[in-house]
Amino acid sequence: QVQVVESGGGLVQAGGSLRLSCAASGSTFSINAMGWYRQAPGTQRDLVARITRGGSTNYADSVKGRFTISRDNAKNTVYLQMNSLKAEDAAVYYCKADSYLRPYNYWGQGTQVTVSS
């Protein structure tokens, strides 16, 4: 089993920055990748950024050049640095750990990001 806990959400003005953190615990050896997803009201949950154990990253087109995903292996923590935030970035941000242990996908509880214009 893996547990993930997000932190760092909040209210920020458009153009500002926030850094989200996602700390994994439990069977962290089983994690192949970790990612950030977001869900705004009335929409589906979409991938924002993902980083594999090997360090490969991928981003949604809408955040490329503004968001950066990184990790601290010693702390089993993944970060999402969000710069130049826009109103459309407002959502609940979820962290997910992809594991080879059932049920394979471990979600955090989410953290709210609000962007004021």
Phi, psi and omega per residue, in radians:
Q1 nan 2.567 3.120
V2 -2.229 2.464 3.035
Q3 -2.075 2.473 3.075
V4 -2.289 2.428 -3.122
V5 -2.322 2.167 3.129
E6 -1.633 2.727 3.026
S7 -2.730 2.867 3.017
G8 1.859 -0.046 3.112
G9 -1.244 3.024 3.118
G10 2.823 -2.858 -3.117
L11 -1.797 2.297 3.138
V12 -2.491 2.621 3.076
Q13 -1.355 2.666 3.071
A14 -0.982 2.384 -3.074
G15 1.618 -0.198 -3.111
G16 -1.498 -3.013 -3.067
S17 -2.297 2.678 3.016
L18 -2.541 2.665 3.013
R19 -2.162 2.150 3.077
L20 -1.697 2.565 3.091
S21 -2.155 2.570 3.089
C22 -2.372 1.968 -3.118
A23 -1.780 2.216 3.111
A24 -1.786 2.561 3.085
S25 -2.526 3.019 -3.098
G26 1.566 -2.334 -3.084
S27 -1.441 1.110 -3.063
T28 -1.162 -0.370 3.101
F29 -1.073 -0.365 -3.060
S30 -1.546 -0.049 -3.042
I31 -1.415 2.182 3.102
N32 -1.615 -0.549 -3.099
A33 -2.811 2.782 3.036
M34 -2.354 2.553 -3.084
G35 -2.514 2.813 3.039
W36 -1.930 2.350 3.097
Y37 -2.212 2.798 3.085
R38 -2.459 2.678 -3.121
Q39 -2.509 2.062 3.035
A40 -1.637 2.774 -3.130
P41 -0.944 2.286 3.087
G42 1.376 0.140 -3.131
T43 -2.155 2.951 3.093
Q44 -1.458 2.868 3.099
R45 -1.439 2.155 -3.046
D46 -2.088 2.644 3.070
L47 -1.191 2.369 3.035
V48 -1.816 -0.918 -3.123
A49 -2.772 2.670 -3.092
R50 -2.550 2.529 3.109
I51 -2.351 2.329 -3.121
T52 -1.577 2.974 3.095
R53 -1.043 -0.561 3.129
G54 -1.390 -0.120 3.079
G55 1.730 -0.003 3.089
S56 -1.242 2.471 -3.108
T57 -2.200 2.679 2.959
N58 -2.534 2.653 -3.029
Y59 -2.330 2.661 2.935
A60 -1.175 2.540 -3.117
D61 -1.000 -0.600 -3.049
S62 -1.195 -0.280 -3.095
V63 -2.032 -0.068 -3.132
K64 -1.027 2.340 -3.124
G65 1.507 -0.208 3.138
R66 -2.025 -0.624 -3.100
F67 -1.899 2.557 3.085
T68 -2.349 2.223 3.066
I69 -1.742 2.425 3.133
S70 -2.579 3.017 -3.090
R71 -2.537 2.707 3.018
D72 -2.145 1.754 -3.052
N73 -1.101 -0.604 -3.113
A74 -1.113 -0.542 -3.121
K75 -1.758 -0.006 -3.072
N76 0.902 0.770 -3.051
T77 -2.240 2.439 3.067
V78 -2.036 2.490 -3.114
Y79 -2.091 2.678 2.995
L80 -2.251 1.860 3.073
Q81 -1.536 2.105 -3.084
M82 -2.011 2.037 3.123
N83 -2.020 2.856 3.108
S84 0.860 0.859 -3.063
L85 -1.138 2.503 -3.138
K86 -2.060 2.854 3.120
A87 -1.002 -0.626 -3.105
E88 -1.280 -0.106 3.052
D89 -1.456 -0.190 -3.123
A90 -1.127 2.254 -3.092
A91 -3.119 3.047 2.900
V92 -1.540 2.211 -3.123
Y93 -1.770 2.248 -3.116
Y94 -2.040 2.508 3.027
C95 -1.797 2.456 3.098
K96 -2.302 2.349 3.045
A97 -1.842 2.256 3.079
D98 -1.690 2.058 -3.038
S99 -2.152 2.753 3.017
Y100 -1.555 0.093 3.037
L101 -1.731 2.400 3.078
R102 -1.011 2.522 0.058
P103 -1.514 0.397 3.007
Y104 1.330 -0.658 3.128
N105 -2.018 2.160 -3.132
Y106 -2.095 2.096 -3.082
W107 -1.829 2.578 2.971
G108 -1.495 -3.120 -3.066
Q109 -1.478 -0.222 3.109
G110 1.665 2.656 3.075
T111 -2.404 2.355 -3.039
Q112 -1.424 2.323 2.998
V113 -2.067 2.121 -3.141
T114 -2.063 2.296 -3.122
V115 -2.070 2.097 3.140
S116 -1.681 2.453 -3.113
S117 -1.747 nan nan
